[in-house]
Amino acid sequence: MSNVHEAITKHSQKQHEVVKTFLKLDLLREEYIEEAITLAKNHQSFSVEKINRVTNEINNLAKKGIVPLRKLVSNEMVLDYVKKLTNKKV
């Protein structure tokens, strides 16, 4: 019975680590998205490379079936979002 308990505990700990890693990466992804949006709003050049690098890391974690997938982001997506924001403010 002890081996079963140990196996369940070990499995739970691994899942917890995956979730903790996901939360950190997801927060970092959001920071990079906000950075790109801010640059785009100010008509400065921006890149989605950092966003998508983190997104790929998240999606690799998601292959374990515990955390959700995230979409890759394109420059057009950021520009469309900024356009929607500026149209709302008018």
C-alpha positions as protocol buffer text, in pm:
chain_id: "A"
residue {
  index: 1
  type: MET
  ca { x: 0 y: 0 z: 0 }
}
residue {
  index: 2
  type: SER
  ca { x: 289 y: 233 z: 74 }
}
residue {
  index: 3
  type: ASN
  ca { x: 422 y: 202 z: -283 }
}
residue {
  index: 4
  type: VAL
  ca { x: 86 y: 311 z: -424 }
}
residue {
  index: 5
  type: HIS
  ca { x: 83 y: 614 z: -196 }
}
residue {
  index: 6
  type: GLU
  ca { x: 439 y: 704 z: -295 }
}
residue {
  index: 7
  type: ALA
  ca { x: 355 y: 669 z: -664 }
}
residue {
  index: 8
  type: ILE
  ca { x: 47 y: 890 z: -629 }
}
residue {
  index: 9
  type: THR
  ca { x: 245 y: 1149 z: -433 }
}
residue {
  index: 10
  type: LYS
  ca { x: 523 y: 1149 z: -690 }
}
residue {
  index: 11
  type: HIS
  ca { x: 272 y: 1185 z: -975 }
}
residue {
  index: 12
  type: SER
  ca { x: 95 y: 1470 z: -797 }
}
residue {
  index: 13
  type: GLN
  ca { x: 424 y: 1649 z: -738 }
}
residue {
  index: 14
  type: LYS
  ca { x: 515 y: 1622 z: -1107 }
}
residue {
  index: 15
  type: GLN
  ca { x: 176 y: 1762 z: -1206 }
}
residue {
  index: 16
  type: HIS
  ca { x: 214 y: 2045 z: -956 }
}
residue {
  index: 17
  type: GLU
  ca { x: 553 y: 2134 z: -1104 }
}
residue {
  index: 18
  type: VAL
  ca { x: 404 y: 2140 z: -1455 }
}
residue {
  index: 19
  type: VAL
  ca { x: 125 y: 2372 z: -1338 }
}
residue {
  index: 20
  type: LYS
  ca { x: 371 y: 2601 z: -1157 }
}
residue {
  index: 21
  type: THR
  ca { x: 589 y: 2620 z: -1468 }
}
residue {
  index: 22
  type: PHE
  ca { x: 284 y: 2691 z: -1683 }
}
residue {
  index: 23
  type: LEU
  ca { x: 173 y: 2976 z: -1458 }
}
residue {
  index: 24
  type: LYS
  ca { x: 517 y: 3137 z: -1471 }
}
residue {
  index: 25
  type: LEU
  ca { x: 540 y: 3100 z: -1848 }
}
residue {
  index: 26
  type: ASP
  ca { x: 185 y: 3225 z: -1902 }
}
residue {
  index: 27
  type: LEU
  ca { x: 256 y: 3536 z: -1696 }
}
residue {
  index: 28
  type: LEU
  ca { x: 577 y: 3597 z: -1892 }
}
residue {
  index: 29
  type: ARG
  ca { x: 384 y: 3551 z: -2218 }
}
residue {
  index: 30
  type: GLU
  ca { x: 129 y: 3812 z: -2109 }
}
residue {
  index: 31
  type: GLU
  ca { x: 410 y: 4054 z: -2021 }
}
residue {
  index: 32
  type: TYR
  ca { x: 561 y: 4010 z: -2367 }
}
residue {
  index: 33
  type: ILE
  ca { x: 221 y: 4062 z: -2528 }
}
residue {
  index: 34
  type: GLU
  ca { x: 168 y: 4384 z: -2331 }
}
residue {
  index: 35
  type: GLU
  ca { x: 515 y: 4499 z: -2433 }
}
residue {
  index: 36
  type: ALA
  ca { x: 435 y: 4440 z: -2801 }
}
residue {
  index: 37
  type: ILE
  ca { x: 100 y: 4619 z: -2767 }
}
residue {
  index: 38
  type: THR
  ca { x: 264 y: 4919 z: -2601 }
}
residue {
  index: 39
  type: LEU
  ca { x: 526 y: 4943 z: -2874 }
}
residue {
  index: 40
  type: ALA
  ca { x: 262 y: 4909 z: -3146 }
}
residue {
  index: 41
  type: LYS
  ca { x: 46 y: 5179 z: -2984 }
}
residue {
  index: 42
  type: ASN
  ca { x: 347 y: 5411 z: -2994 }
}
residue {
  index: 43
  type: HIS
  ca { x: 413 y: 5327 z: -3359 }
}
residue {
  index: 44
  type: GLN
  ca { x: 743 y: 5159 z: -3271 }
}
residue {
  index: 45
  type: SER
  ca { x: 872 y: 4837 z: -3416 }
}
residue {
  index: 46
  type: PHE
  ca { x: 801 y: 4521 z: -3221 }
}
residue {
  index: 47
  type: SER
  ca { x: 850 y: 4149 z: -3251 }
}
residue {
  index: 48
  type: VAL
  ca { x: 639 y: 3854 z: -3146 }
}
residue {
  index: 49
  type: GLU
  ca { x: 943 y: 3626 z: -3129 }
}
residue {
  index: 50
  type: LYS
  ca { x: 965 y: 3627 z: -2748 }
}
residue {
  index: 51
  type: ILE
  ca { x: 589 y: 3572 z: -2719 }
}
residue {
  index: 52
  type: ASN
  ca { x: 599 y: 3271 z: -2948 }
}
residue {
  index: 53
  type: ARG
  ca { x: 910 y: 3125 z: -2788 }
}
residue {
  index: 54
  type: VAL
  ca { x: 727 y: 3117 z: -2454 }
}
residue {
  index: 55
  type: THR
  ca { x: 409 y: 2997 z: -2626 }
}
residue {
  index: 56
  type: ASN
  ca { x: 600 y: 2701 z: -2768 }
}
residue {
  index: 57
  type: GLU
  ca { x: 730 y: 2618 z: -2421 }
}
residue {
  index: 58
  type: ILE
  ca { x: 374 y: 2631 z: -2287 }
}
residue {
  index: 59
  type: ASN
  ca { x: 248 y: 2412 z: -2569 }
}
residue {
  index: 60
  type: ASN
  ca { x: 519 y: 2157 z: -2498 }
}
residue {
  index: 61
  type: LEU
  ca { x: 397 y: 2142 z: -2140 }
}
residue {
  index: 62
  type: ALA
  ca { x: 40 y: 2107 z: -2266 }
}
residue {
  index: 63
  type: LYS
  ca { x: 138 y: 1784 z: -2441 }
}
residue {
  index: 64
  type: LYS
  ca { x: 136 y: 1631 z: -2094 }
}
residue {
  index: 65
  type: GLY
  ca { x: -238 y: 1697 z: -2083 }
}
residue {
  index: 66
  type: ILE
  ca { x: -240 y: 1910 z: -1770 }
}
residue {
  index: 67
  type: VAL
  ca { x: -230 y: 2269 z: -1894 }
}
residue {
  index: 68
  type: PRO
  ca { x: -403 y: 2442 z: -2187 }
}
residue {
  index: 69
  type: LEU
  ca { x: -252 y: 2522 z: -2523 }
}
residue {
  index: 70
  type: ARG
  ca { x: -187 y: 2883 z: -2622 }
}
residue {
  index: 71
  type: LYS
  ca { x: -206 y: 3027 z: -2973 }
}
residue {
  index: 72
  type: LEU
  ca { x: 97 y: 3160 z: -3150 }
}
residue {
  index: 73
  type: VAL
  ca { x: 81 y: 3536 z: -3203 }
}
residue {
  index: 74
  type: SER
  ca { x: 147 y: 3719 z: -3529 }
}
residue {
  index: 75
  type: ASN
  ca { x: 239 y: 4083 z: -3584 }
}
residue {
  index: 76
  type: GLU
  ca { x: -97 y: 4125 z: -3756 }
}
residue {
  index: 77
  type: MET
  ca { x: -278 y: 4002 z: -3446 }
}
residue {
  index: 78
  type: VAL
  ca { x: -106 y: 4265 z: -3232 }
}
residue {
  index: 79
  type: LEU
  ca { x: -177 y: 4540 z: -3485 }
}
residue {
  index: 80
  type: ASP
  ca { x: -542 y: 4434 z: -3517 }
}
residue {
  index: 81
  type: TYR
  ca { x: -578 y: 4441 z: -3141 }
}
residue {
  index: 82
  type: VAL
  ca { x: -424 y: 4787 z: -3115 }
}
residue {
  index: 83
  type: LYS
  ca { x: -652 y: 4905 z: -3396 }
}
residue {
  index: 84
  type: LYS
  ca { x: -956 y: 4778 z: -3205 }
}
residue {
  index: 85
  type: LEU
  ca { x: -835 y: 4952 z: -2890 }
}
residue {
  index: 86
  type: THR
  ca { x: -787 y: 5284 z: -3064 }
}
residue {
  index: 87
  type: ASN
  ca { x: -1127 y: 5259 z: -3236 }
}
residue {
  index: 88
  type: LYS
  ca { x: -1296 y: 5205 z: -2901 }
}
residue {
  index: 89
  type: LYS
  ca { x: -1136 y: 5521 z: -2760 }
}
residue {
  index: 90
  type: VAL
  ca { x: -1268 y: 5743 z: -3040 }
}
